[in-house]
């Protein structure tokens, strides 16, 4: 489901579930980043919106100096505890756009499924100002798509969204389910050109994830717009989704597309 602006606070209320249920990213994605810009123990890196650290440790393993800028206080504490064995790791609690950082100082700035929360013009301009000449910005996100092999389940879940989700969000437009593809990834990559970046590249990665009914409901409970629903309605919604999955085979397969955009400061 699309994310509603202004719900950034919701994730921090479910930090432990978010850590458990939200996926990390494939190794090939990090290999692509590191081939674009090698990172080592001398590199200075900023991660925007680290959440529960799904994309943090692959960078920490390079030995770099990594600063996580994370809006949620619970997530910030989780990150400090989770990665306390890395002496070059630090966490700043706050919004990226409000956080003072040194200009022309960083080799890599990256954001995993979080940069859409930052206003575009503010975000790109700030990233550009913080990077050294030759430094890079990596933006990537996971885009899940419904179970392709179980149309009965997709239909049942759509009906439950009509009954519960859109009862809470009656003015919200219903999206047509579309898998993330190359055109969308390219369009997102080219945004960086408007703000002075060069050497624009993008890539797509794919995977499948299978959930039991209970696991899928746990995953749903980490979505910002779902968290914001009225509790009684949300509880009934989750119960019916769990029943539908069990009725239609007992599991649901999610098809992920991860898009990566890379851009360099001249």
Secondary structure, DSSP 8 states (H G I E B T S, - for coil): ----TT-GGGGGGGHHHHHHHS----HHHHHHHHHHS---TT-EEEEE--TTTTTTHHHHTTT-EEEEEES-HHHHHHHHHHTTT-TTEEEEES-GGG----TT-EEEEEEES-GGGS-HHHHHHHHHHHEEEEEEEEEEEEEEE--TT-HHHHHHHHHHIIIIIHHHSTTS---------HHHHHHHHHGGGGGTEEEEEEEEEEEEEEEEHHHHHHHHTT-HHHHTS-HHHHHHHHHHHHHHHHHTTSEEEEEEEEEEEEEEE-
